Amino acid sequence: MCVQEVLERVRTQVREGSREVPSVDAVVAEVQVRLDDVMRPRPKPVINATGVVLHTNLGRAPLAPSARSAMLGAAGYCDLEIAIGSGIRQSRLTAITWLLRALCHAEDVLIVNNGAAAILLACTALTGGRPGGVALSRGQMVEIGDSFRVADMAAAGGTPVVAVGSTNRTHTRDYQRVCESGEAAAMLWVHRSNFTQAGFVGEPGISELKKIADAFNVSLIADLGSGCLHRDLFHNEPTIAEVLAQGADIVTCSGDKLLGGPQAGLLAGRREVIAKCRRHPMARALRVDKVTLAALHATLVAHASEDGERALPIHALANILMRELRVRAEKLIHALEWPEEAIVEVPDTVGGGSLPGQTLPGVALCVPEALGKASAVARKLRSGDIPVFARVHAGRVFVHLRTVFAEDDPTLCRMLAAVHP
Ligand SMILES: *Cc1c(COP(=O)(O)O)cnc(C)c1O
């Protein structure tokens, strides 16, 4: 296949006149380059110099060392679904459930593949067997990355989404009306995780929604997206425990955003509500694998340990001080012999569907203009043996240091030094 692909390309180029007929050796060499490329381990490690801590295209949360080694440990045979003491089969979630329940202050929890799967399962399982769909405010119809929309995920299992209110304002009476008419079998509250609203806006909070949910005996699902466990780490993000305490029957979120773990979807909430989700056939289709579970468990252990959460890479990156960033920037420009003006203050973000509108103060190296056009420099930085992803803004290339691990500075320096006009 590889030979045919390369030959086809060569024929086309020769036919179009963009190339002379190559020698057999040259074609063989091209095939080898292509083969080497597809056989190299993927996804390949890169340096994130974008200043976006949770960059979905760059793999969201970098995992803690303990999570990485747990993944390796679970990769072979492991006690995934068996109790070592009794030798009896048990759920793969038995070991992790206690820890996650404790951290979320939830009666019960369930883990699936990702945040989208958690929404899909909750909306499908909690409306199944009754007429009506999920009521969702028009102001919370969030579109996340790659043009996927929360409302579509909620409806993907066949549950209709009933739009309530307007874009800027939704009232309790809007929810009341669709519950009264029997159009809604559940209510979905979605955290505006990647945008903010200002001006003439308003909507009922979770505790107000809970009153309506109880009055009409419908479930209240809260899609939190970001999955923050502690207020002290990310001040403006609601935590899973808070949203449950306000009255949500079930909270859904991602494992690889503010939780700092692997791609996973968490569901936390009331016992009978989680039980409905667990028993739904879809739960089996969306279940999580052993390697992910191992990484998630180690991440939760870090959250539960004294000071352990500070050891999670995303928290460490989000909390780096300007002073440290400046020292690293000075060292780099000294080694590169770039001018002092190359060090600039820039805004960094946490990203990944969290803390919308908020920035962190950051430091970047602005690649000297003399080294070439921004797009060409950015491409060159991406094409090294360790690709560097920088930010191109206003015709310049910015290498944000917050998201570069300090131990990668020598590699970064080598990659930057390789950029020539
Ligand atoms: C990120 C996000 C999702 C989707 O989660 P994935 O883990 O990416 O599938 C859903 N809802 C909200 C509000 C989000 O921010």
The ligand as an ORCA input file, in Angstrom:
! r2SCAN-3c Opt
* xyz 0 1
  C     -15.676     19.607     27.765
  C     -17.106     19.622     27.995
  C     -17.897     18.528     27.612
  C     -17.347     17.322     26.883
  O     -16.443     16.579     27.596
  P     -15.428     15.593     26.837
  O     -14.696     14.927     27.936
  O     -14.588     16.444     25.963
  O     -16.255     14.638     26.050
  C     -19.240     18.606     27.883
  N     -19.779     19.662     28.494
  C     -19.053     20.725     28.872
  C     -19.740     21.867     29.561
  C     -17.693     20.748     28.626
  O     -16.971     21.804     29.009
*
